[in-house]
Amino acid sequence: MKKLIIPIGFLVISGTVKAQLSPIPNNENYIQSKTYLDYNGTASSKSSEIVQYFDGLGRPKQVVNVKGSPLGKDVVTHIEYDGFGRQVREYLPVPQQGTLNGGIVPLSLANAAQPGIYGQEKIFSEKIFENSPLNRIQQQFQVGNDWSTKPIRFDYEAVTVADGVRKFITTTSWVNGATQSVLAEDWLYRDKELYKNTITDEDGNKTIEFKNGKGQTVVIRKIVNGENADTHYVYNEYDQLAFVLPPLASIRGDIVANTTKHDELCYQYRYDGKNRLVEKKLPGKGWEYMVYDKADRLILTQDANLRNQGQWVFTKYDQFGRIAYTGILPGSTRTAMQNQIGNQVITETQTSTGFSKSGIIAYYTNTFLSNLTNLLSINYYDTYPRDTRKFPPTKILDQFVINFDAASNGGISTQGLPTASYVKNTEDDKWTMNYMYYDTKGRMVGTYSFNHFGGYTQTESKLDFAGLVQNSEIKHLRKSDEAEVTIKERFEYDTQNRLLKHYHQVDSWPEQLLAENTYNELSQLKNKKVGNNLQNIDYAYNIRGWLSDINKDQMSVPDLGGKLFSYTIKYTQKNGIDNPDPVLFAGKNVQAKYNGNIAEVDWRTMESIGANPPLEPKRYGYAYDGLNRLTAGYYQNPNNPASKENIESLSYDLNGNIISLYRTGITDNSTTPTVIDNLIYTYTGNQAIRIKDDSNNKTGYEGVAGLPIEYDLNGNMKNMMDKEITEISYNYLNLPNAVHIGFDPITTDIKTNYRADGLKLRKENTRTSTGVAGATWTKEITDYLDGFQYLNRTSSGGNADMFSSVLQETRLALEQQAFSLNDKVVTPDPGTGPGGIIRNPHHPELQFFPTSEGFYDYQKKMYIYQYKDHLGNVRISYGRSNTTGLLEITDVNDYYPFGMNHLKSGNAYFGAGTYKNYKYQGQELQETGFYSFKWRNYMPDVGRFFNIDPLAEKYTHNSTYAFSENRVIDARELEGLEAELINKSTRNTPVSNDISGFNLNTPAKVELRTNVTQGSFTNEQVQQKFSTVEKNFRKEGLDLKIIQDSNATYNIDMTFSGRSEVIQNNDGTTTRGTVLGDAPLGNPITATVNVKNGNTDTITHEIAHTFGAEHIWEPSSGVENTPANINNRMNTYENPTPSMKGFGTEFNTNQIQKMEETIKANSFRLPKK
């Protein structure tokens, strides 16, 4: 919660200095801040006002958010201290019965008991300190009555031999200009040789951290089923992290001598003489190499597949350290490449002539490493390049737009701003060219993106005084011979800029009220009317702020009261069975959970209009192990809860690899559950080399035979013969660009094109059937352009269309008993194309595009709205029929815990080119049966990815192929990179007692001690920049002080572009381009912020990442990815929503709270651009 707000440039009144007629008493110490939210040229009608009161010792005692509630009432946070001056209790903010206009509020907690506020819940968290001058926390209780007897416990001890902590050491030599460490073992750590800190969560799960006298974390231990799951961090003689041994490696008695297992199971690191990471190896993946220039900037990278091709990926910078362009070039060994550039500062400058490569002219010099094979991306700053296809207009939506000529813009120019970004297709030499336009305040108000077909997507936004989008317009054209699509949006806000109404219009069709929001007095979304009140959706939350209900009051109404979906999440209570078969599922009981895991979910769904669902809800009960991994999900049929229907039960090895999966379902021609999967996994390291289904049932996973699975040098799966996937090939991003499925006479080939930034552009699906009369084929081409999705279907004629829609889409792709064909819901008419697909005469191939509430079906001219659960799983899609004007249900889904659809639902659809393929966690289901996340592909039937996690080093305790850390109920997978807890900002954030680099003088003030790599900046310039960054944080409520300290473990590097990094337990050096682990339990860490040109907004953005702030398009960011937040500091032009590309200058309350909690917990973020 907010503790101190000192906005930049606002009125600050303290002590006895008092504005006339102010309601603030003159005998109080206070700081008053006021942020104006609008301005009409003479006055402001909206503002955000905070008054913070201090006691006689200068400690905060009350914070008043003046008229901060939706009803215009004060919201007050009470602060109190014990006799030793410690803040033992931390109170939730309490909305009051009225406003005192900033005056101090007596009895500020009295209103908390009102039913619409907190009722009889306990509204404070509480810490119990040990009775010593160290003031270490022994117990921490969360808010809420249910947690009054469920503390988080902290124990501080020293290691003993009885703890059985293995002592690994290294012998390090110098080979090819880098360290090469050999692993060895020195028995066990002896008594008192390590610190031992233990955290026991509310459910009794322990995490034990062992640290040496240097503050380095040596072992993180978790306990599962009585067995230690140890992750060892092994340092060489130079205190560099040389090995990380995940639990499966740590438990092996032969791990020292068995170097094969090093390659299969361990993380290995090598450094050069400047402490730079130059070689690393992830488990199951070949060695990766890194080469730096004289300025210590990462220039070249190479993985094992690129090495086989003799290629390197390069990054070149301009004179200010900003990324100029990237690409691929030929090269030799790492040592040779390092010797070639190690004494040079690789800097390229913009020129008027440039050089030509890969179908484009790059208006930069190509002085260093000039033998390029391919360009991949080009970035321009300050001015627009000579080949700009759309220079800035004079105005955008009546807002003046600046350009590079400051004289013509009143002294304001685009100097220091990104102006253009070009990105090449990975499979050909076609480019996407993006341009960014700014108003006179430097805020992005427009973008223009020319696609590889020659069309464009143009976005324009009208911003108010505070930077909120008032209205926006998108114009999209795929090809020059097609008609333009226009999307207009406008927004209405309340006095505190909470979004109230969101309007949407497509082309010249009538404007639609997409959503109308109502908030409770805690500013939580209470009700949303979607589709002009097509559905009226209620939301409820528990005392922790966690979503608990959707349409709660309708759960017991036979027809759901006209609503389509009711959903209840139970954390600390359960109502269903403990275990449907205690013998078969021994030790896997459903229990109430207090650490944030979910015990049960109930739901009722209107699957078709007029057919009321059973009055008793459907239910899943969940069981977990000591590592919070799901071990069982018991579906409870309303008519027979113990029927063992739709169950998933799993077991894992210590790394989190699934070793068995048991699944039941009701198959065709049956009304009783049967075992559809009884999977046994065989591994080499973390790679599943066989998955055998002992159920002998091809429903679910097809692997009755358990055929071999192969991988390439980068750990990508090359084939899966059980699914008849005979070959998968990959591009340099490790994204699959070609898949071959099946054997003659029936085969499928899927080719996928991407941009160099990983965005999918096209999928070409060709199915062929060869018979006596020759071959018949059908080809479906899906284009993905800025959220607009197109479908083109062609065939050889004859029966090819029937072959496509009926045979292959069910045979090869999916569970044929789980889905109906999408074509089934479309009635063919003379205006339809093959397979019954409706054709819009203006855009016969444009199928749909996303809105904030679902999709717009362009062929039907129909808004599609969606009910989603807490994970973002699409449960129901619906809309208003253009023919009848009545509500129409278009898709209904129920899921197993790991994401496979229930069988025989009858109302779940799949088909080419339809929004209905976006289901589990909102991702697109493919013809292969995989879900396509941005960076990896997920197999819900086996519960694994088939590529190594690009962020595996953050999760060294976990399998590199695991999906969402096997936390599939309380976490969602972000782009195939990492699991994000759904309630992260309000989960357990125990205050650390050992924070290196930070000095938490009070909960309000943070001293960030940092090393500084200055680049070309003077000390005075650096100090000026840091002063601006401090103000950026202070004006939003986080009192940050940056202190230069040559011994600090935090580093701000002003010579490298656009990334924040966190490296655990390093020696103060800055290892770029990698993350060597998470920072649990308050480890000493090294955090590095790399910035562009010393840009203060970039420094602020990247520091915020290391403090835990997410990009606004990430599900757990705490910020809606809507135009209302286009100017949020955690937005960038990389936002995947076309209308949301922009840069911002503000945080919201949720972000500040998350950063404060992250700082307290010392839990940092990973690299973000």
N, C-alpha and C positions, 0 to 999 in steps of 0.2 A: 504494500500500500504506500501511498505517497507520504513522505515525511518532511520534505523541504522543497520549496519551490521558489526560485529566484529568477523570474523571467528577465531576459535581456531587454533593456530599453523601457521597462515599465516603472511605474511609480513605486518607490520603496519608502515606507514610512515606519519609523521605529522609535522606541522610547517614548518621550513625551512630545515629540513633534507630531502634530495631529492636524489633519485637514478639518476645516471648519464644517460643522454640522455632521461630522462623521459619527456613526453609531459606535465606533470602536472606543472603548474607555481609555482615558489618558493615564491610567495607573497600571497599564499592562505593557509588557514588552511584546512586540509583534513585528511581523513582516507581512505586508499586504502586497499582493501582485494581481495585476489585472491584464488579461489578454483580450484584445478587441477582436471579435470574430467577423465583423462586417464594418463597412464604412461607405456612406453615400455621398461623400465629398465634404460634408460638414459635421457629421456626427456618427456615432455608432449605436445601433439598437440591440446588439448582441455582444456579450462578453463573458469570459470565464474568469471568475474572481476567487482567489484563494487567500485566506488570512491564517497565518500560523502564529500561535501564541507561545511564549517562552516563560519559564519560571525564573526565579531569581538567580539560578545558577547557569542560565543560558540554555537550558534543555527544553526541547519542544514539549508542550503539555496539551495542546489541542490544535487541530487543523480543521478549519471551516471552509468547505467548498460552498460558496455563497450561491444560493438558489440553484444548486447543482443537480437536483433530482428532476425527473420528468415533469413533476407537478410544480416546479419552481420553489422547492423547499430546500433549506440548508442541509448539507450532508456533513456530519461531524465525526472526526476520528479522535477518540479519547486516548491519551498517552499517560501512563503512570509508571512509577519507579518504586523499587523496594528500598529498605533502609540503607542499602549499600550503593544506591544509585544505579541499579541494574533494571533494565526494562524486562521484567519477568513476564508480564502479560502484554500481548499485542492484540488490540481490539479491532474488530471489523468496523468500517464506517457505518454510521447510523443516520438514516434520513430523519429529519425532525418534523414537527407538526406545522411548522411555518418557517419564516425567515426573520433573522435579526439584522439582516443587511450587513453582515460581517462582524457583528458584535460577538463577544465570547458567550458561549452557550452554557448556562448552568444545568446540571443534571443531564448531561448530553446522552447518557445511556438509557434514560427512562423510556424513550420511545421504541427501544429495540424490541420490546415484548409484544408490540402490536402484531396482529395476525398477518398483516400484509408485509411486515418487515422480517423479523427473525422468530417471532413467537416465543416459545419457551426454550429455544436452543441456547447453548452456551456460545457466546459470541467472541470469546477470546482464546487465543492459543497461549500456552504457558510453558515456561522453561524452569527446570529445577537444576540449580547449580551445585557443584560440589563445595564443601565447606573448606575452601582454601583460597589463597590469593590468586591462584590461576584462573578462578571463575570458569572452569570448564563445565560444559553442560552434561548433566547425567541423564536427564529425561526431558522429552519434549512432547507436549500434548497438543493435538490439533483442535481447532474449533469444532463445536458440535457435541451434543450429548453422547452420541454413539462412540466418540473417541475419548470420553472422560476417563476411561479405565484402560485405554489402549495406547500407551506412550511409545515413542521411539526411544530406545535406550542406547546410551553411549558408555563404553568401558575403555579405560586407559590402562594398559598393562605393559609388561615386557615379555618377549618371547622366551620360551623354555624349550629344552630338548624334546619334551613331551609333545610339543606342538607339531613336531615332525616336519619342519620347514627345510626343504632341501637347499643346500648352498651351492649355487652354480657360479663358476668363475670362468675367466677366459685367459688365453694366451694370444697376444696380438702381435702380428708381424706386418711389414710394409710390403705390399705387392701391387705393382702397376699403379703407383701413386695413390694408394688407398689402404686403409686399415683392413686387415683380414684376421678376424678373431676365430679362435678354435675353442669350442665349448669344453669345459671340464667341470668336475664336481668335487667339492670339499666336504663331504658327508652332510651334516645338518648344521643349522645355526645353533649356537650354544646359548646357554642361559644369559639373558639380558644383553644379547648382541644386537637385538632389533627392538624397536618400539612396536607395540601391538595395540591397535585401535579397533574396536568392534562397534558396529552399529547393528542393532536388532530392531527390525521394523515392527509395525503394529501387529503383524501376524506371526511374529517369532522367527522370521527369516534373517539370518545373520550374514553380514559382510564384514570380513576381517582384513585389515590392511597392516602389512608389516613394512616398516621403514627403517633404513639404516641411519647412522648418525649424521650423514650428509643431507638428510631430508629426502633421499631418493626412495621411491616406492619399490620394494623388492618383490613383494607378492601381494596379490589380491586374492583372497580366499572366500568362496561361497560354499555352502554346504547343501547337498541335495541327497535325500534318502540316506543320510548318515555318511556320505562319501564326500571328501574334500574335492572341490573343483578349483584348483589353484592356477592362476596365471602368473608366471614368473617373468620379471624384468631383469635382464642380465646386462651388466655394464662392463665395458672393457677397462683397461688400465688408465685410460684417459677420461673416464667417467662419461663415456658416450654409450648410448643404448645400442648394444650389439645384437642381442637376441630378445625376442619375446616368445615364451613358451606357453601356448594355450593349454587348457586343462588336459587334453588328450596327450599332449607331449609331456607335460609335467608328471603325469602318472606313470610313464614308461620307465622301467628300470634301465633300458638300453639307450635312452635318448642321447646320452653323451657320445657313445661310440657309433650309433646308427645314423650316419649322415644322410641316408636315404629318407629317414623320418624327419630330419631337419628340413629337407626340401618339401616334404608332404605336409608338415604340421607346424613349422616354426616361421616366425618373422625374423629376417636377418638384415643387418644394416652395416654399411661400410662408409667411411668418411675420408676426406682428403686432409691435407695439412692445415687447411683453414677451418676445420670443423664443419665443413659442408657435407651434407649427405650426397654421395655420388653413386652408390649402388644399393639397391634394396631388393629383397625377395620376399614375396608374400607366399603363404602356403599354397601349393598346387599351381603356382604361376612361375614363369621363368624370371630370370633376373631383369631388373629395370635399371637403366643408366641415366645419369643426369650430368650435364656439363654447364659450367658457369663462365661468365666473362669476368673481367678484372673488377667490375663493380659488384661482384657477387650476385649477379642476377641470373636466374635460370634461363638458359638460352636453348639448350637441346635436351630432348628426352627420347628414350627409346625403350620399347618393350621387346619381348622375345620374338613376336611375330614380325615386327619391323626390322629386328636385327637379321632375321633370315632373308629379308629383302634388301638388306644393306641401306636402310633408310632411317632418317631421324626426323622428328617433329621439331620445328624451330619456332622461337618467338623472338621478334625484334622490337626494339623500343625506340621512341623518339628522344630528343634531347632532354625532355623532362621526365623520362622514365615511364611514359605511358606506352601501352602496347600499340605498336604501329601496324604490324602485320604478322601473320603466322602462316606456316606452310610445311612442306615436306622437302627434304633435300637428301642427296646421297652422302654417305660418309663411311668412315672406317671404324676403328676401335674407339672406345671411350677415351683411352689415354691419348691417342693421336688427336682426337677432336679437342680435348681439353688443352693439349699443348698448342693447338692451332689458334685458339681464341682466348686462352687464359690470361694473356697479357694485353688484351684489347678491351676497350669499352665499346660494346656493340650498340652503336647509335645510328639511326637513319633519320634523315630530315625530309620534309615535304619539298617537292620540286614542281616546276611547271611542265616538265617533260615526262618524268617517271620512267618506268620500264614495263614491258608487256610480258605477261605470263598467264597461263591458264584462262585464256579468253578475255582478259581484262588488262587495262593499264593501271598500275599502282603508282600514284603520284608521290613516290618516295624515292630516295636514293637506294641503291642496292650495293653498297660498298663492301660490306663484310658478308662472308658465306654466300656469295652471289650465284653459286651453281644450283639454283632451285629446281626441283622437279615439279612442284605444284604450289600454288598459293591456296590458302584455305580461308583466310579472313583478312580484311583491311579495315582499319579504324582511322577516322580523321577527326581532328580537333581544331578549335579556334576559328578556322575558315572552312568553307565548303569546297570540295575538290573540283577540278576543272570539268570533270565529266558528270557533275551533278545534273540529274534529270529533272529536278524540281527544286529551284531555289526558293528561299523563304518568301512568302507573300508579305505584303505590307501589313495586313491584318488577318487575324483568325478569329471568327465569331466576335468581331468588333473589338478585338484586343490587338494593340500594336505589337508587331513581331520584330525582334532585333536580328541583325546580321553581323558580318565581320567588320563592317565600317562603323566605328564608334562615332565618327563625326556626324553621320546621318541619323544616329540614334540617341542624340543627347548625351554622348559620352559613354554609352552602354554598348557592349558588343558581345559576341559569342566567344571572346577570348577565355580560354580555360574550360570551355564546355565541349562535350562530344557533339559533333555535327553530322557525322555519317558513319555508317557501319555496313560493310559489304561482307556477305557470307556465301561461300561457294557450295554447290552440291558436291557430295562426296563421290558420286558415281559419274559425273560429267562436268563440263566446264561452264555450266550455267550458274548465274549468281542471283541472290536476293540483295537488293540495294535499299538500305534504310536511311532515312533522313529525319533529323530531329529539329524542331522549331521551338523557340522560347519567347516568352513575353518580356517586358522591360524589367521584370523582377528576376529574370533568369529561370523562370518556371516553365517546364515543358508544357506547351499548349497544343502541339500538333506533331504528327509523324506522317511520313509518306514512305511506303514500302513497295518497291517494284519487284514483282515476283519473277520466277524463271520462265513463265509463260508469256511475259510481256505485259501482264496486267498489273494491278496495284491494289493496295489497301491504304486508304487515307483516313486518319483519325484526327479529330479536332475537339478541343474541350474548352468550355467557358468556365474560368475560375473566378471565385469571389475573392474578397479581401484576405480571407484566411487560407485560400488555396483549395477550397472544396470545389468539386465539379458541380456546376449548376445545370449544365446541359452539355451533351456531346453529340457528335455526328461521325458515323463511319460510312465511307464509300468504298465499295469493293467491286473489283472487276477481275475475273480470272484471265480472260483473253480479250484481245481488242475487238473481236467480232461478236462478243456477247453483250448483254445489257448490264448496266451497273445496278448493284444492289445498294440501297441506302438504309442505314439504321440510325434512328434518332433516339436519344435517351434524355430524360430530364429528372431532376431530383429535388425533393423538398426536405428541409431539416427543421429540427426544433431549435430552441434558443441556445442549446449547448452543442449544436451541430450533430445530434443523433439523427440518422436517416429515418424519415417518416414515410415518404412515398417515392416509388421508383416507377417511372413511366417509360414505355418502350413502343417504338413505331417502326415498322418495316415498309419501305417504299411508300406508296401513297395509301396504304391500308390504314384503317382506324387505329388511333393510339390505344395502347393497352396499359392498364394499371397492373404492372407485374406484381408488386408487393406493397402492402401498407402495414407498417410496423407500429406496435405499441409496446412500451417498456414499463417494467415495474419500477418502484422507487429506488431500487438498487441499480438501475440502468441495464438490467438484463432484459433481453428480448422476451416479452410475455406472450405476444400474439402476433401472428402474421396472416394477413388476408392476401391470398395469392389469386391471380387471374381475375381481378375485379370481384373478389369474394367468391370465386369458384370453390375454394376451400378456405376455411377459417381455422388456422392451426394454432393450438395453444402449447406453450412450453413451460416446464416447471424444473426447478433446480433444488439441490439439497443445500445445506448450510455451507458446504465447501465450494459452492458455485458450480458443481458438476451437474450436467444434464441428467434429470431423473425421469422425466415423462414428456411424451408428446401426446396431446389430446387425452390427458389422464381421465377426465370426467366421462369420456365416452367408452372407456374400456368395458364397462358393465352394461352398456345400452345395446339391446339386440341388434339394431341396424346401425350402430355406431353414431347415432344421431345425425346422420347425413354425412359423416366424415368417412374417409376411406381407410384410415390407418390410425391405430392407437398403439403406443409403445411405452413400456416401463423398464427402466434399468434399476436393478437392485444391487447395491453394494454391500451393505451391512445387514441385510435381511434376506431370507429365502423362504419360499412357500411350497416348493416342489419336493420331489423325492431326493434322497441323499445319493442313491446309487441303484440303478435298475438291476444289477447283477453283481453283488459283492464278491462273488468268486471270480467271475470273468474279469471284472474291473477292480481287483483288490487294491485297496489303499487310495482309490480315486473317488473320494466323496465330495459332494457339493457342500460347501461351508460358507457362512457369512465371511466377508472379507473387509478388512479395515485399511489395507495399504494401498487402496486405489484399484485393485482388481475387482472385476464384476462377478458377482455370485450367480445372478440369473438375469435373463431378459424375458419379458412377456410381450406378446403382440397379437393383435387381431387385424385382419386385412379384409377389405371388401374386394374380393378378387374379380367379381363381375357385378354390374349394376343390377340391383334387385335380388341378388342372392346373398342373404345375410350369413355371415360366418358363424361358426359355433360360438355359443356364449362364453364358454371357457376358453381362455386364451391359449394360443400355442406358446410353448416355453422351451428355452434352453437353460440348463443348469451346467455350471462349469467347475472343473477341478484343475488345480495347479500344483506344480512341484515347488521346491524351495528356491528355484531360480525364476519363479513367476512364469514359467512356460506352461502353456495349456497342455494338460494331460488327458482331458476328456471333455467332450461336449455331449450332454444327454438331452436329446430332443424329447419333449413330452407331448405326445398327441393328446388333444383335449379329451378324446373319447377313451384313451387307454394310455395313461402316463408311463406305465412300466413296460410298454411294448417293445422297447429297444429299437425304435424306428429312427432313422436319420442320425445315428450316433457316429461320432468319431472318437477313437481312443488311440493315444500315441505313447511311445516311449522314445527316449533320446539317449545318445551317448553324452559324455561330459562336455563336448563342444557344442551340443545342441543339434547335431545331425539326427534326423529321425531314423530310428532303427526298426520301428514297426509301426504300422498304421492299420487300424481295424475300423471298417466303415460298413454301415448297414443302410438299406433303403428298400423301398417297395418298387419292384420292377414290373414290367408289363405282364398282364395276365395273372396278377397276384394282388392280394389285399393284405398280406401279412409281410412283415419285414424279413429280409434275407441278407446274408453277408455278401456284399458286392466287392469288398476289398479286404484282403488280409495280407498286407504288403510286408515283405522282409527286404531290408536294404543291405547291400554289401558295399563297403567303402575302401578306397585307397586314399588315406588322409581324409579330406573332407569331400572328395569326389565320389558320388554314387556310381559305381561301375556296373551294378546290377540291381534291378528292383523286381522282385518276383512276387506274383500274386498267388498265394496259396489257396485262395477261395475258388480258383478255377472259374471265375466269373469275369467276363470281359467288360461288364458294366463297371463304370468307374475307370480305374487304370487297366490298360489292356495287357499288362505284362504277365500273362499266365506262364510264358516260357522263361521270363527273366533273362532276356538276351543282353549281351554286353553293351555298355554305353562308353563312348570314347570322347576325349577332350583334346583341344589343341594346346599349344605351348602357353597361351595366356589363360588357360583354364576354362575356355568356352566349350560347351557341349557341342560335339561335331555330329552326333547322330543319336537316335533312340529307336532302335529297331522294333521294340515292342509296340511303338506307335506307327511303325512303317515310315518313320522319318529317317531317310537313308543318308542325307547329307545336309549340313548347315555350314555356310561360309559367312565370314565376318569382314567388316571394313576396319579401318584403323582405330575406330572408336569402340571396337568390340561389340558393335551392333550387327545383328544378323541381316545380311543383304540378299541372301539366296537360300531357299529351303526347298528340298526335293522330298516329296512324300509319295509312297506307294510303289508298286511294281506293275509292269505290264500285265494286263491290258489297261489298267486304270492308274493314272499318275496325276499328281498335282505339283506345280512349280510356283513358288511364291517369291517374287523379287521385290525388294523394298529399297527405296531411295531416301537419303537423308541429306540434311544440310550439315555443314562442318561443325555446327554447334549442337548437333544431336537431334534436331527436330526432324520428325518424319514428314516426308513430302509426298511420297507415292507408294502404293502397294499394288502390285500387279499379280493377280491370281489366275493362273491358267490350268485348267483341268482337261485332261485328254483321255479318251477311251478308244482303244484300237481293237477293231474286229475284222471279220472276214471282208467286209465291204470297205474297209479303210478306217481312218481316224475321224472321230468327231471331237470337237473341243468347244469350250466356252472360256472367255476371258473377262474378268472383272477388274477394272482399274479404279482404285480409290485414290483421289487426290486430297491432300490435307493442306489447306492454305489459310493461315491466320485464323484458324478455328472454323473456317468454312469447309465442308466436306462434300466432295463430288463423287459420283459413281458413273462409270461408263461400262456397259455390258455388251459384248459382241460374241458371236458364236459362228460355228461352221454351218449352222442350219440343221435341219432334220430334227432329231430328238435331243439336241444338245441342251436346250433350255431346261427340259424336264430332267435331263441327266444332272445339270448343275444344281437345280434347286431342290430336287428330291433325294438324289443319291449321295452326292459327295458332301454336301453341307452337313449331313448327319453322319455319314459313314466315317469320314476322316477327321472331322473337326471336333466334335463335341459329343456329349452324352445324348444319344438320340432320344432317350426317354426323359431328358431334362428340358428340352426345348421344342417348341413348335416353330414351323417356318414363318418368317416374317411375312412372306407373300400371302399367307393364309388370311391375314386381316385386311387385305386389300382386295376390293372387288374390281376385277379387270373391266375396262370399258374401252370404247374405240380410241380413247386418248392415252391408253397405257402402252408401255413398251414391253419388252420380253419379261416374262415371269410375273406380269401383273403390276409392274412398278409404275406408279402414276408419273406422268410427264407434265411438268410445267412448261408451257410453250415458250416462255421467256428464258427459262433456264432449265432445259430438260435434264441436266446432269447434277445440278446443285440440289443436294438432299436436305441438309440441315446445317445449323450453326448454333453455338451455345448462347444461352442467356444466363442471368444470375439465378434463375429459378429452374433451369432445365435446358430446353432446346426450343428452337423454332423450326418446325417441319416446313421447309420451303415448298415442297411439292403439294402439300395439303393446305398451305397457308394457315397453319395451326400452331398455336403455342402449346408446348408440352411442359407440364409441371411435374415435379417429382417429390415424393416423400423419400428421404434418406434417413438411415439410422445414424448412430453416434460415430460410426466409422466411415461414413460417406457411402455406404452400400446403397444402391438404388433399390428401393423396395416396391414402389409403385410409380408408374408413369401414367399421366392422364392429361386430358385437355377438354376444351369445349368444341364439340363437333361444329364444323362450318355448315353442315347440311341441316342438322336439327337444332343446333344451339344448345344441346344438352351435354352434360358431362359424359365423357367417354374414357374408359380405362383401356390403355394400349399395351401395358406390359406389367407383369407382377412377378417378383422374385423372392424366393426363400433360399437361404444359403446354409451349407455346412460351415462350421467354424473356420476352416481353412479356405473357404471361398467357392467350392464347387456348388452348383445349383442343385437343390433337391430334385429328385426324379418325379415324373408324373405330375408336375404342377399344372400343366395344361395351359397356363397363361403367361409363361416365360417364352420370349421369342428371340430368334437369332436369324440374321440374314445379311446379305451384302449391302453395304451402304446405308445402314439404318442407325439411328441414335439408340435403338434398343440393345445394341451390342455393348453399350457402356453400362456396366453392371457393378461388379465387385470393386469397392473402393473408388467407383467412378471411372474405372479404367476400361479400355476397349478389349473385348473378347475377340480372339483371332480364330481363323479357320483351323488352326492347329490345336485349338483348345487352350492355348496359353493366353494369359492376360499381358498386354503390352504396357509396361511401365516405361518411362522415358529412357532409362539407362539399362534396364534388364527386363527379361521376360519370365513370367511366373507360371508355374504349373500347379493349379489348385488341386488336381487329383493326387499329386504326390507331395504337395506342401513345400516345394523348393523352387528357387531360381535355377536357371541353367547357366549362369555366368557368375564370376567372382564379383563380390561387392566392391565397387570403386572406392568406397570409404571403409574397407575392411579394417584398416588400421585403427579406426575408432572403436572397433568392437573385437579386440583381439581375443576376448574370452569366448567368442562365438564363432560358429561355422561361417566360412566365407560365402556359403550358398544358402544360408538360412533365410527364411522369409519373416521379416518383421520381428526378428529375435524369437520367433515362435510365440510372440505375444500378440495373438491375432484378435483378442477381445478388447484389450484396453489400449491398443496402439494401432496406428495406421502406417503403412509404408509410404515413404516420401520419394517418389520418382524412381523407385528401385534402388535407393541409396541407403536409407536408414529408417528405423522405426521411430515414430514420434508418439509419445504418450498423449492420449486425448485430453487429459486434464493436467498437462505438464505444469502449467503456471500455478496451479493450486495443489499440486501433489506434495509429497514429503520433501521439504527442502531444509533438512537439519542444518543449523548454523555450524559452520566449520570453526574449529579452534586453531587451525594452522593454515593461514592463507598467506602464501608467498607472493609478494608484489603488491599486496593491498593492505591498507591500514583502515579498518572500519572504526574510526573514532566514535561515531554514533551511527545509528541506523540511517542517518540522513547524509553523512559526509563520507566520501570515498576518496582516498588518496591513491592515485595510480602511479606507482614508481616505475620508471621506464628507462631503459637504454634507448639511445637515439642514433640511428644511422642517418646522417644529415644529407648525404648526397651533395648537391651544390648549394645548399642553404647555409646561411650564417647562423650563429647561435641566436642572434636577435630575431631573425626571421622565424626560426623554429619556435622561440618563445611566443612570438606574436600569433603564430598558427595555433599553438596549444591553447593560448588564451581564448581564441575564437572557438575552438572545440569545447573548452570548458563552458563557455557561455551557451553553446548549442545544447549541452546537456542540462545546464542549470535552468534555462528558460522553460524546460519541459518537466522539471521537478527532481532531477538527479544531480545532487551537488558533487561534482567531480573536480578534483584537483590533480593535474598531471605534474609530477615532480621528476626531473631528470636525475637519474641515479645510476652511475656506471656499474654498480653491483646488482642492479635489479634484474629479475628474471623475465620482465615484460619488455618487449622491444617494439619500437615503432620505426620501421624502415621506410625512409622516404626516397628510396632509389628503385623500388620495385612496385609493380602495378596491381592494384585491385584485388587483394586477397587478405583474409584474416586466418591465422593459423594458431593452433594450440599444440604444443609439444610437451609431453609429460616427462618430468624428472630429468630434464636436460641440465647442462651445466651453465646455462646462461647464454649459450650460442643460439643462433637463429637458423634452424634447419628448414629450408624452404621447400615447398612443394610436397610436404608430407605431414602426416599426423601419426605420432607413435603411440597413441593411446588416449583413452578418456581420462578424466581427472576426478575420479570418485573420492569421496571422503576428505576433500580438501587437500589433495596432494600439492606439494610445491610443483610448479609447472613453469614452462616457458611459453609465453603467448607472444605471437608476432603479428603486428598489423603492417601490411605493405600497402602503400598508397600511391596515387597517381599525382605526380607533380606537386606533392605536398598540399593537395587540395583539401581544405579543411572539412568540406562536406564529405569527402571520401573517408578522411580519418574518422569523422564522427560515425559514418555508416559502418566502417569495419570494426571500430571499437565496440559498437553496439552488437555486432555479430558475436564477438568474443564474450560479451556480456549476456548472450542468450537470445538476442532479438532475431527473428526470422524475417525472410522476405515476405511481403504481404500476401503473395500468392500461395505460400505454403500453408497447409490446413491448420497448423497449430500456431500461426503467427499472432492470434488474438486481434487481427485486423481483417475486416472483410475486403476482399479484392474487388472493390466496386469503385466507380469514379469518385465517390465521396472521399476516397483515401489515395487518390493519385499522387498527392503531394506529401505522402508519408515518407519519412527518411529511409524506410526499408523497402521502398519501391525503386526499381531501375528500369531502364529501357529494355532489359531482358525479360520483363514481365510477359508471360505467354499469352495474355489477353490483349489483343491489338489495341483496344481503346484505353488500356491502362498503362501503356509504356510511358514512363516519366521518372523524374527525380523529385525528391521532396525535401522539406526542411522542418518536419515536425514529427514527434512521436505521439502516440495516444497513451491513455492511462494504463491499459493492459500491458503495453510494451515497457513502460517505466517500471511497473510492478514486477514484470518478469525479470527485467535486468537487475533490480534490487535483490530479488530472491536468488537469482543466479549468482550474483556477487557473494551473497551470504553463503550459498552452498558451494561456491567455487566450482561450478559445473559449467565448463566453457563449450563454445561452439567449434565447429570445424570450418575448413576453408569455404568461404563464400565469396562470390564475385559481385 
